[in-house]
């Protein structure tokens, strides 16, 4: 009877809090709430009955995270510390939503998984029920993969960010692209920037690693994009180029979300025009959406054509920011760029023929329009494929690469023996050719296992992550509020590249991360970080075994991990 009364009381408290929140859109906070907000640098605001923590700066958020982390750790990771923080602010967090769902206080949502937002219980407590938080004047939604998304904060934009999240769940790339552009969205790569990587911050004892912002074109999560500029037409008035892409991506991956940008060496896009077809019509790029790093957004998602006045000697850069699995826990970005030197418009085009765990075949070509005045003089071309192979050949050559262990990126060059652009020995380059085993991953989140066992919701999660500082972290979480011993044990192999990255060394995962057992109802969270550079292999992934002293046993497997091709 006492347990029933307690459950009824919890439900009544929850219903009352819902009524309170829904009726207070213009928030009036108690002295306690205001004091807590001031101590943590946060402000508690509301949109459509949903409260959101607001921090004036990223530094304020980092300080609040550190304070809460220290309290949590000093109290032996007692989640009551996190619950007290939420209660003081009258705040309904992502952590609390997961807890209420596990306890049956709110209905179960089979699509809800807090570990797709973060593995860090402190950040879980700071994010609201939809995984959102306000930093400065922007509203963010988190992702435990590599990409978090943001939008200028307003209550209308809260709904727009939710619409983006829902479009990501169904991979509606047209809707995602439209929302991103129309509402001035941005993203941040947390695998590059440890300032936003709160999982790593917790691993560092709540401290942010200084000067750890690295802008990489790739992130070791199985997705690689290459952008091409193909010189297809020369009319005397215009030089026309086809902008196209090549991908290496997991077999089961959804369609990528692409954003193309154009910038110029002289900051002038006058005269440059774009079209979705070679025949046109061509139009100027609308100068309405500018990224400070990449230039002006091209309002197209697929291959397109660019034409430039033949007399324009400007150098233009076409960039692509592409990503897959957004807001699903395995968000994976890739970036590439190509320069068009209109004074000498010949470029190298790269075409992927195939890629597997042992080798990859690429064809490289220099396109020459069949128009007088745009030809290349007779002569051989010296090709350097970037892996030590140099051959003398023609305008098109195919090369087969032997795969090293870890993904890296090569530069291919072509030295033209004949006359081109008024000179002999003209050097063309093609950067960022993917070169590595497409079955290896540095970043991967296992599918979460959810079940109702003995009347209690159970959740098992695991991930491997390589952060911006180059360290590999393994994280395993066992959530089940049932008394007894919870044990996490890993079996199988992980892989470490040799010193020259020539091959992968198989390592028994049990030799680097042993079993961990905890007692009681609280979550068992196992996390280890290594200076070694480990990978999970899609052809032979390790497994994580979760057991309980009451006899429960489940093995978490990498069911959705496939080689890229």
BAKOLKE-471066 format. One record per residue: z, y, x of N, C-alpha, C, O in turn; residue in one letter. Coordinates in steps of 0.05 Angstrom, whole numbers, plus 5000, padded with zeros to 4 digits. Layout:
BEGIN
ZYXZYXZYXZYXA...
This chain:
BEGIN
500049765017500050005000500050255018498650455012X501750245040501850485057499150535070498450765073X497750325078495050355090493150475070491550645077X493350375044491550485024492050775019490150935016X494650855018495251135014494251305037493351535033X494451195061493551345084490551385083489551605089X489051175075486151195072485351395051483551565055X486851385028486251575006486751855016485252045010X488951895031489652155041487552265060486752495059X486452085078484352175096481852255081480552455087X481252105060478852165044479252435030477352595030X481652485019482152735005481952965025480853175019X483052925049482953135069480053195076479253435078X478452985079475553025086474153165064472553345069X474553085038473253215016474053505014472353685009X476653565018477553845018476254005040475454235035X475953885063474654025085471754085079470654295086X470353895065467553935057467454165037465654345040X469254165018469254384998469754655012468454855005X471654655031472254905045469855005060469155235058X468554825075466254905092463955005074462755215081X463354865052461054935036461555205022459555335014X463955285019464555535004465055775023465655995013X464755735049465455945067463155985087463255915110X460956105077458656165094459256415111458356425134X460656605101461556835117464356775126466256805112X464556675151466956545161469256745165468856955177X471556675155474056825162475856615175476656415163X476656665200478056465216481056525217481856755217X482556315218485456345221486156445249484556435267X488756535252489556625279489456395299488656435322X490156145290489955915308487155865317486655815341X485255875298482455835305481456045325480055985344X482156295319481256505337482456485365481056545384X484956395367486156355392484856135408484256165432X484255915394482855685408480155775417479255695439X478755925400476056015407476156195431474456175448X478156375432478256555454478956405480477756465501X480656205478481456055502479055895514478955855538X477155815497474955655506472355815508470255705515X472456075503470056235504468156185482465756255484X469056055460467255985439467856135413469956265410X465856125395466256245368465156035349463155905354X466456015327465755805307464255945285465356105270X461655885282459956015262458955795243459255555248X457755885220456955695200454155755190453455985186X452655535185450055555172449855345150450055105155X449555435126449255255103451555055102451054815096X453955145107456254975105456754795130458654645130X455154825151455554665175456454855197455055055204X458754795209459754955230458454885257457754655262X458255095274457055055300458755215320459555435314X459255095343460655245364458655425378456455345384X459555675383457755865396459155965421461456065421X457655945444458656035470456856265479454456245477X458156475490456656705498454756645521452556755522X455556475539453956405563454256105568456055975558X452456005585452555725593455155685610456355465608X455955885625458455865641460855825622462655665629X460855965600463055935581463155645570465255525568X460855535564460755255554461655065576463154885570X460855115601461654935623464754945626465954745632X465855185624468855215627470255075604472354945609X469255105580470554975557470354675560472254525554X468054575569467654295574469654185595470853975592X469954345616471754255638474654245628476054065635X475554455613478254455603478854215586480854085588X476954155567477353935549477153665564478653485558X475453655584475153415600477853355615478853135616X479053565627481553535642483753445623485453275631X483953555599485953465580485553175572487453025570X483053105568482352835560483152635581484252425576X482452695606483052515628486052505634487052285639X487452735633490252735639491852585618494152505622X490652535594491952385573490752105570490751985549X489752005593488751725594486551675574486451465561X484751875572482351855554483151795525481851645511X485351925517486251895489484452075471484452315474X483051945452481252105435482752285416481452455403X485352255414486852445397486652725409486852915394X486352745435485953005448483453145436483453385430X481352985434478853095423479153155393478153365384X480552985379480953035350482653285346482053435327X484653325363486253575360484653825365485054025351X482853815384481054045389479354105365479154335357X478253905352476653945328478254055305477454235291X480753945302482454035280483254325284483254475264X483854405308484654675314482454875306483055095296X479954795311477754975304476554925277474655055269X477754735262476654655236473654595239471954705224X473054425259470254375267469554085263471053905271X467254045251466353765246464253705267461953795266X465053535286463353485310461653235307461953085288X459953195326458352955327460152715331459752505319X462252745347464152525352465552455326465952215320X466452655311467852605287466052475266466952305251X463652555264461752435246461452135252461451975233X461152075277460851785285463451635278463251405269X465751755283468251625276468551585246469351375238X467951795231468151765202466251555191466951415172X463951535202462051335193463051055200462850865184X464251025224465350765233467750685215468150445210X469250885206471650825189470950805160472750755144X468450845152467650825124468451065108468251055083X469151285121469951525106467451655095467551775073X465251645109462651745099460651505100461051315115X458651515083456751285082455351245109454851435124X454750995115453350925139450451025138449150995117X449451135160446651205163445451035185446151075208X443750845178442650665199441050805220440650695242X440151055214438551205234440351375252439351485272X442851405246444651575262445751425286446651195283X445551545309446551425333447351655352445551785364X449851705355450751935371450051905400449752105415X449551655410448851615438445951705444445251725467X444351755423441751865428441952165435440052275447X444252285428444752565436446052585463445252745480X448152425467449652435492451452185495452252065475X451952115520453951905526456652025533458551875538X456852285534459252415543461052485519460252635502X463452365517465252415494466052715491466752805470X466152855514466953135513464653295499465253455481X462153255508459953395495459653315466458953475449X460253055460460252965432462053135415461553185391X464353225427466353375412465453665409466253805390X463753765427462854045426460354085410459854295399X458753865407456353875390457253845361459153705355X455753975343456553935315455253675304454053525319X455553635278454753375266451853315269451053085267X450153515273447353475278446553485307444153495313X448553485325447953485353447153765364445853785384X448153975350447254245357449554415368451954355363X448854625384450754805395449255065401446855065405X450655295401449455555407450355645434452755655440X448455715451449055835477447556105478445056115477X449056315481447756585480446556635453447856615432X443956695453442556755428440756525420438956565403X441156285431439356055424441055825414443255765423X439855675395440955435383439755195397437255175398X441355015407440454775422440954525406442954505391X439154325409439754055400439453875424437553895439X441353695427441553535452440053275450439353185429X439553155474438252905476439252775502439252905523X440152525500441152395524439052315544439652225566X436452345536434252305555434052545573436052635584X431652645577431252865597430753135584431053335597X430053145558429253405546431053485523431253335503X432353715525433653835502431954065492430354185507X432254125466430554335453432254565444434654535438X431054805444432455035434430655215418428155195419X431855395402430455585384432255825382434655805383X431056065378432756305373434756255350433856155329X437256325354439156255333438956435308438956675310X438756295286439156415259439556175241438855955248X440656215217441055995199438355885189438155645184X436356055186433655955179432555775201431355565196X433055845226432155685249433755435252432755245265X436155425242437655165241436054965226435754735235X435055045202433354865186430754795200429854575198X429654985215427154935230427554735252425854565258X429854755266430454565287430954295276430154095288X432254275253432554015239429853905231429453665233X428054075222425353985215423953875239422453675237X424254005262423153905287424253625294422853445302X426953605291428253345297427153125279426652905288X426853185253425852985234422952915240422152685237X421353115248418553065255418452885280416652715283X420352925299420452755323421052465316420052285329X422752425296423452155288421151995278420951755280X419152145266416752005255414352055273412151975266X414852185296412752255315410452405301408052345306X411152605285409152775273408453005292409653225290X406652955311406253135333405053405323405653615335X403453395302402253645292404553825281404554065287X406353705266408653865256410453965278411254195278X410953795298412653875320411354105336412654305343X408754085341407354295355407454555340407954765352X406954545314406954785297409754915297409855165300X411854765293414554875293415254995320416355215322X414554855341415154945368413955215374415255395384X411355245366409955495372410755715352411255945361X410855655327411455855307414155985309414556215302X416155825319418855925320419955965348422355965352X418155985367418956065394420955865406422955945418X420455605403422155405415421755385445419655475455X423655275458423555215487424854945492426354845475X424354835516425854595523426854625552425854775567X428954465558430154465585430254175593431153995578X429454125618429453855629432153815643432653905665X433953675630436653625641436553425664438553415679X434453275667434153105691433453265716433753175738X432553515712432053705734434353895739434753975761X435853955718437754175719440554075712441154035689X442254045732444953945727446754145713448954075705X445854405711447454595696447754515667449654585654X445754365656445754275629446353975626446553875604X446753845648447153555648450153495647451453455667X451253495623454153475620455153195625457553155630X453452995623454252725631454852725661456852605669X453152845677453552855706455953035712457552985730X456353255696458553435700461253285697463053315712X461353115676463752945672464152745695466452695704X461952635705462152455728463152595753464352465771X462852855754463753015777466553135772467353325785X467953025753470653125747470653385732472553545734X468453445718468253695703467053925718466854145708X466153865743464954075759461954065759460753845757X460754305760457854325761456954325790458054475806X455054155797454054155824452454405829450554465814X453054565850451654815855448754765865448254575879X447054955858444254955868442854695865441454595883X443154575841441854315836439854345814439954205794X437954525817435754565798433254495812432354635830X431954275804429454185817427354155796427654005777X425154305799422954275780421054065791419454115809X421253835779419453605786417253575765417753645742X415053475774412853435754413353175739412253135717X414952995750415352735737418352665738419852785754X419252475722422052415720422752115720424952035712X420951945729421551665732422251525706423751325707X421251615683421951495658419551355646419551295622X417451305662415251135653412851285643410951155633X412851545644410651705633409551885654410952045666X406951875658405552045678403052155665401552015651X402552415669400152545659398652675682399852785700X396052655681394252785701392252955685391052865666X392053215693390153385679387653425696387853455721X385353425684382753455697381353705688381453785665X379953835707378054045701375353955711374853945735X373553905692370953785698368753995694368354085672X367354065716365254265715362754145701361353995713X362354225675360354085659357854255654355754135647X357954515656355554675650355554935665357655055671X353155025673352755265689350255405678348055305683X350555625664348255745651347356005665345356125656X348656085686348056345698349756565686350356755700X350456535660352256725648355056615647356956765650X355356355642357956225639358155985657356255845662X360555935667361355675679363155545658365155655649X362455295651363955155630365354905641364154755656X367854865633369454645643370654495620371454605600X370754225623372154065603374954005614375253905636X376954065598379754015605380653765591380653745566X381253555606382053305594384453185609385253295630X385552975599387952855610387652555613386052425599X389152445632389452165636392452105635394052265645X393151875623395951805620396551535631394951355630X399051505642400251245646402751255629404551415635X402951085609405351095591406050815582404350635583X408550775573409350505563407550405541406550565525X407150155540405350025521405950105492404150155476X408550125486409350175458409850465453410750535431X409350645472410150925469408551065447406150995442X409751255434408351405413406451605426406351635450X404951745409403151955419404652175432406752255422X403652285454405052495468404852765453402852815439X406852935457406753205447405753375471407153395491X403453505468402153655490402253955485401754045463X402854095507402554385507400954465531401754415554X398754595527397054695549397454995552397755145533X397455085577397855375583395755465603394755305619X395055715602393155835621394456085634395656245620X394156105660394956345674392756405695391056245700X392956645707390956715727392256845751394356965749X390956825774392056935798392357235796394157355808X390557375781390657665778391957755752391957995746X392957565737394257635712392457725690393257855671X389857655692387857765673386357525662385057375676X386457495635385057285621382557385607381357245591X381857645611379557755598377057595605376557545629X375457525586372957385591373257085587371256955580X375556975593375956685590376056615560377456745545X374556405552374456325524374756025522374255875541X375755935499376255645495374955545470374355705452X374455285469373355155445374054865445374554745466X374154745421374754455419372254285423372554045425X369954415425367454265430365754415450365954665452X363954275464362254405484360454605471359854815483X359454545446357554725433358854975422357455165414X361554985421362855215410363555185380363254965370X364355395367364555675377366955715396368955565395X366655915414368655975434370156235425368956415413X372756235432374356465425376256525448376956355464X377156775449379156845469381856715463382356645440X383456675483386156555479387956775466388056995477X389256715444391056905432393356955451394756775459X393857205458395957275477398557335461399757545464X399357135446401757165429404156995438406357065431X403656785452405856605461405656565491403856425500X407456695505407356675535409856545545412156615538X409556355563411756235578411756365605409756385619X414156445614414356595638413656435663412956545684X413756165661413055995683410155905683408955865704X408955865659406355735657404155905646401755835649X404756125634402656305624402456295593404356245580X399956335583399556355555398856085543397355925555X399956035519399555775506396755755494395755945482X395455525499392855465487393355335460394855145459X392255435438392955335411391455065405390455035383X391454885424390154625420391954405433393354465452X391754165422393453945433391853735448392953585464X389253725444387553515456385653645475385753885482X383753475485381753575504380253815493379753835469X379654005511378254245502376454355524376454245546X374854555518373054675537373754965543374755105526X373355045567373855315577371255415589369955285605X370455665581368255785595369056055606370656205593X367956125630368756355644366256505653364356365662X366056765651363656905660363056835689364856835706X360556775695359756675721360556855744361056765766X360557115739361157305760364157355764364857505782X365857235748368757275750369757105774369556865773X370957235794371957095817374857025815376156955836X376057035792378856985788379456685792377556515790X381956625797382856345799384756295775386756445772X384056105758385656045734387155785738386155595751X389555765727391155525728391455425699392555565682X390655175695391055045669393354845672393154665689X395554875657397854695659398154535634397354625612X399354305637400154145613403054065616403953965636X404554115595407254015591407153805569406653875546X407553555576407253335557409753175556411153145576X410353055534412852895531412552685510410852705491X414152475512414152255493417152205485418952275500X417552075463420151985453422152205451424552175458X421252435441423152665439425352615419424952505398X427852695427430252675411430752395401431852355379X429952195416430451915409432151775430432551535429X433151925450434951815470433451735495434751695516X430751725494429251665518427051865522424851805531X427652125516425552335519424652345548426252335566X422052355551420852335578418652535581416552515568X418952735598416952945602415152885627415952735645X412853005627411152995651409553255651408853365631X409053355675407753605679405553575700405853435719X403253715696401153735716399653995712399754115691X398254075733396654325732394254285749394154135769X392154435742389654435757388754725760388954885742X387754795784386655055789383655055787382254875796X382555265774379655305772379055555788379755785780X377755515810376855745827373955805818372055665826X373656005801371056055789368956145809366556135804X369856235833367856305854366656055867364556075879X368055825864367055565873368055365854370155245859X366655315832367855175809367854865810368654735791X367054755833367154455835369954355838371554475852X370554135824373254025824373053715825370953605820X375253595832375453295832376653215805378653315796X375253025792376252905767377352635773376152475788X379652575762380952315766380952155740381752255719X380051905742379951725718381451465725380751325744X383551405709385051165713383450925701382750935677X382950725716381750485706383750285696383550175673X385850235712388050055703390350105722390050205744X392750025713395150035730396949805722397449755698X397949655741399849435736401849435758401949605775X403549225758405849225777404949185806406449245824X402449085811401549035838399549235848399349285872X397849345830395849535839394849715817395349665793X393449925825392350115806389550195816389150235840X387650225797384950305804384350575792384750615768X383450755809382651025800379851085810379051015832X378251225793375651315801375751625803376651765785X374851725826374852015831371852105833370251975846X371352335820368552425820368452735821370352875813X366252825831365653115831363253155813361053065819X363653305791361453345772359753575781360753785790X357053535779355153745786353353785762351753605756X353454015749351754065726348754045734348054125756X347153945716344253925721342854185716341054205700X343754385731342654655727342054775755343754775772X339654885759339055015785341055235791341855395774X341855245816343755445825346655355825348455495835X347155115814349855005813350054735827351854575821X348254675845348154415857349754415883350554615894X350154165893351354125919349154015937347653835930X348954125961346854045980347253755989349353635986X345053645999345153366009347153336031347453506048X348453106031350453046052352552866041353152856017X353852716059355952536051358552686045358852916052X360252556030362852666023365052496036365052246033X366852626050369052476063371452476043372652686038X372152236034374352206014376852116029376851926045X379152246023381752166032383452106008384052295993X384151856003385551775978388551805979389951735960X389651916001392451986002394351766011396651806016X393251516012394951286020394251186048394950966056X392851356063391851276090389051176090387951116112X387751156067385051056065383051286065383351466048X381151286083379151496085376451356085375951176102X374651446068371951326067369851546065370451766056X367451486074365151666071363451556048362651326049X362851726028361451626005359951845991359052046003X359551805964358051995948359752155930362152185935X358552245908360052415889362152265873363952385863X361852005871363751845856364651605873363051465884X367351565874368451345889370751225874372351375861X371050965875373350825863375150715885374150595905X377750745881379650645900381850485886382850565865X382650265898384850095888387250135906387250095930X389450225893391950265908393750025905393949905884X395049945927397249755926399749895918400350115928X401349785899403549925887406049915905406949695911X407150145912409850155924411950105902411150065879X414450115909416550055889416950295870416450265846X417750515881418450755865415950925861414250955878X415751055837413551225831413551475849415651605851X411351525862411051765877408251875871406851765854X407452095884404952235876403452325900404552435919X400852265899399052305922397152535917396652615895X396152645939393952845938391452715949391352605971X389352735933386652625941384952865949384953075935X383452835971381753055980378852955983378352725988X376953145981374153085985372953316002373153545994X371853246025370553446042367553416038366453206045X366253616028363353606021361753666047361953876059X360053466054358453496078356153686075355353816094X354953696051352753876045353654156039356054216040X351754326032352354606026353454625997352354515978X355754745995357054795969358455065970359955125988X357855225950358955495948358455655973360055825981X356055615985355155766008356255676034355755806055X357855456035358955366060358655066062358354926042X358754956086358854666090361754596097363254766107X362554346091365254266096367254376076369654396082X366354436052368154536031370154316024369454086018X372754386024374954196018375854225989376654445981X375854015974376854005947379353825946379553625961X381353895930383753735929384453665900383753805881X385853445897386853355871389753255875390153045888X391653395863394453335868395553155846394353105825X397953045852399652905832398352655820398552615796X396952495837395952235827398352045828399451995849X399051925805401351735804400851495821398651375821X402851425836402651205856405251055858407051145872X405550845843407950695842407950475821406250475803X409950305822410150075803410750185775412850285770X408850155756409350265729411250095712411750165689X412349885724414349725710417249815717419149725704X417449985737420150075746420850335732419250515728X423450355724424450595712426950695727428650535736X427150955729429651075740431351175717433851195720X430151225694431651325670430951145646428551115639X432951035634432450855611435050825595437150775606X434750845569437050785550436350545534434250525522X438150345534437850105519437950165489439250365481X436650015472437050045443439949995436441149795444X441150175421443950135412444149905392442549875374X446249745396446849535377448949625358451149705367X448449615332450349695312450749465292448849325284X453249425285453849215266456549265252458049435262X457049125231459649125218460948855222460048655210X463048845238464248595245467148605237468648785245X467948415221470748395211471548655197473848735199X469648775182470249015167470349275183471049485172X469649265209469749495226466949535238465649345247X466049795239463549855251463749825281465649915294X461649705292461549645321459049775332456949765320X459249885357456950015369456949955399458950005412X454749855410454449795438452149945450449949945438X452550075472450450245484450450215514452450145526X448050265527447850255556445550425565443550455550X445750535589443550685600443650695631445850655643X441350745642441150805671439951085673438051145659X440951245691439951515694440051605723442051555737X437851735732437851855758437952165753436052265741X439952295763440252575758438852745779437552645798X439053015776437553195794438553175823437053255841X441053085827442053055854441152795867441852745891X439652635853438452395865440252145863439651945875X442452165848444251935846443651775821442851895800X443851515823443551335800446251285786448151225800X446251315760448751255745448151035724446051035711X450050845722449950645701452250695682454450735690X451650695656453550765636453450565613451250505602X455750455606455950255585458250325566460450385576X457750315540459850395521460250175500458350075488X462750115495463549915475465450055455467750115462X464450105431465950235410466550035388464749935375X469149985384469949805362472949835359474449755377X473949965338476750025335478349785325479549795304X478249575342479749325336481549265360480649265383X484149225355485949165377485148915393484148725381X485648925419485048705436483648805462483449045466X482748615478481448675503478448695499477148505488X477248915507474348955507473348935535474349065553X471348765540470348715567467348775568465848685550X466448915588463648975593462848845619464248885640X460748685619459848555644456748565645455448515625X455648625668452748645672451748405688453048315707X449448295680448248065694445248125698444048275683X444248005719441348035725440848205749442648235766X438548325751437648455776437048755770435948825749X437748915790436649185792435149205818435449025835X433549415822431749425845432049685860432349895849X431949645887432349875905429949885924429349685936X428550115926426250125944427050095973429250195981X425349975989425749966018425550246030424850436016X426250266055426350526068423750686066423750926063X421550546068418850676066417650656038415350726034X419250556019418350515991416050315989414550315970X415750146009413549956009413849735988411949625978X416349665983416849455964419649495951421149665960X420249325931422849335918424649115927423748885928X427049175933429048965940430648905915431749075902X430748645908432348555885435248555892436048435912X436948675875439848685879441248565855440548635832X443148395859444748285837446548505827448248605841X446148585802447648805791450648765791452148955794X451448515789454348455790455648515817458048545819X453948545838455048605864455548905868456948985886X454549065849454949355852456649475829457749685831X456749325806458449415784459749175771458349015758X462349145775463748915765464548945736464049155724X465748735724466648755696468848965693470349025712X469049075669471149265663472449175636470949135617X475049165636476549085611478549305604479949405622X478649375579480649565569482149435546481049255533X484549535540486049425519486649635498487049865505X486649555473487249745451484849795433482949645434X485050015418482850075399480750265410478550275400X481550415431479650615441477150495453477150265461X475150665456472550575467472950485496474550595511X471450285504471350205532468750325543466550255536X469150515561466850655573466750595603468550665618X464650465611464250405640462050575651459850585641X462650715673460650885686461050865716463250905726X458850815730458850805759456550965769454350955758X456951115791454751265803454451175832456351125846X451851165841451251055867449451245883447851385871X449751245909447951395926445251245929443251365935X445350985924442850825925441050895901442050995881X438550845904436450935886435550695870433550565877X437050625848436450385834434450425811434050645801X433150195804431150195782431849955764432949755773X430949985739430949755721427949665719426249835716X427549405719424749295719424149195691425549025681X421949305679421249215652420448925651420548795630X419648805674418948525674421348345678421148105673X423548455688425948295692428448475690429848515709X428948585666431148775663433848635663434148405654X435848775673438548675672439548675643438348805626X441748545638443048535612445948615614447148605635X447048705591449848785590451248615569450348615545X453348475576454848305558457448435550458948525566X457848445524460248565512461848345499460848205481X464348315506466048105494468748225486469648425497X469948095466472648175456474447935456473547705452X477047985461478947755462479147605436480247385436X478147715414478247575389475847385385475647255364X474147365405471947175405469247305402467247175405X469147565396466547695393465047705419466147735441X462347665418460647665442457847755434456747655415X456847945449454048035444452848125471454148255487X450248055474448748125498446748345491445048295474X446948575504445048795499442648755518442948735542X440348755506437848705522435948945519436049095499X434248975539432349195539429849125523427649095534X430249105496428048995479425649185478423449085473X426049445482423849625479422849735506421549945507X423449595527422649675554420049525562420149285564X417949675565415349555572414249695597414949915603X412449545611411049665633409149885622408149865600X408750085639406850295631404050205641403750045659X402050315628399250245636397350475628394950455633X
